[in-house]
């Protein structure tokens, strides 16, 4: 039989989801074979995916080339519904809310929480864990290993495996309820009021995701008032990353931590020793460490004085001022009555009395702390060069003296060319500049702070009186501008800057007008 040509057909129009469908006619029986393109089995993200089990490619016919041969459609494919798990959880949660098919009830603080046994077992290793029948289940301690102590409730011969009501001791009802809802919804609210209870419960029930989320939350909310408590909490509940980050925070903000609240003075002696022995403890001077130790001792002097030498030996006594060592440390009653403490004081005295032998007297107590890797440098700010007033700022690093620049490098310039200004360094690694003289000879009332981290000069509140050739000093956190020249007269006025309010105020003046005063603390 001769082959019969099929009448010319209009190609089926492609919908937005199905791009094209080709038509082929074979043989005298005029059987029509629809050849679906692969895009027919490509679904949007909300519906799912199709994955072919064949390596061959199925392509659609070009409407203008209807006689083109087509590869056969693969015999099978894998369908994956991306939203299936979410829909399952939503459905299970809906069933739980109406208590349908619930086969277990958790009893927490006298309250009932209905659930499905299989969901809890799949959600938490606390309910499903490798354990031996007959083991006695006891509440887990914060630092105990999980599966060795947490017994399987539903998969062993324990009573809980068949009971419909399971009491959970030592846990907060609201927290367990939140964790149960998390099992069904994958969502949970974490805030400052519930994070500790939530982490404790997640640790006990082995809900790793929530435990990690709580740790991240606490890391991001560390401050001087809570860092000690967070550190001790992380140590108790075996959260090593949070423990290490909170410790670094305490070391970096030690002064603020000491000033804030009862947490520091309530530290156990072993933890205090661990902190103050660190080279990474950031303090401006060793006296700060000694003052912190004294405040800790006073909190319970009778009990803590018994082994005070274990704390005192971590203070770097040779680095204290000799006057402070004699007046404030050696005179302490606990030091005078403790022979080991007196030995430490004598060691520090020898270090001060025999400076030529300090190389021989080196020890862990004579080593300076790292102070966040800071080094002492010399900074040259503004001034004059052959009658040209400068804006430039240069820094000399003695540790880089053998570099191509011989240790000198340029810092951010001053906002204006300036000379005859006052300059002082704060204990917090900030540089303050006050007053000075502009190129036209007029006096400046400007006041600036240099931030070495950002390499920027920040303008602060101006002084009340413009003055050049002034003296500048910092005492107890206040900046004092002393005397100077206002362009026509020597000044006897003295101004004090308060960094907490960013304001200047007058204090007792000098007995006479004075310029270029040498001011020292």
Secondary structure, 3 states (H helix, E strand, C coil): CCCCCCCCCCCECCCCCCCCEEEEEECCCCEEEEEECHHHHCCCCCCCEEEECCCCCCCCCCCCCCCCCCCCCCCCEEEECCCHHHHHHHHHHHHHHCCCCCCEEEEECCEEEEECHHHHHHHCCCCCCCCCCCCCCCCCCCCCCHHHHCCCCCCCCCHHHCCCEEECCCCCHHHHHHHHHHHHHCCCCCCCCCHHHHHHHHHHCCCHHHHHHHHHHHHHCCCCCCHHHHHHHHHHCCCHHHHHHHHHHHHHCHHHHHHCCCCCCCCCHHHHHHHHCCCCCCCCCHHHHHHHHHHHHHHCHHHHHHHHHHHHCCCCHHHCCHHHHHHHHCCCHHHHCCHHHHHHHHHHHHHHHCHHHCCCCCCHHHCCCCHHHCCCEEEEECCEECCEECCCEEEEEHHHCCCCCCCEEEECCCCCCCECCEEEECCCCEEEEECCECCCCCECCCEEEEECCCCEEEECCCCCCCCECCEEEEECCEEEEECCECCCCECCCEEEEECCCCEEEEECCCCCCCCCCCCCC
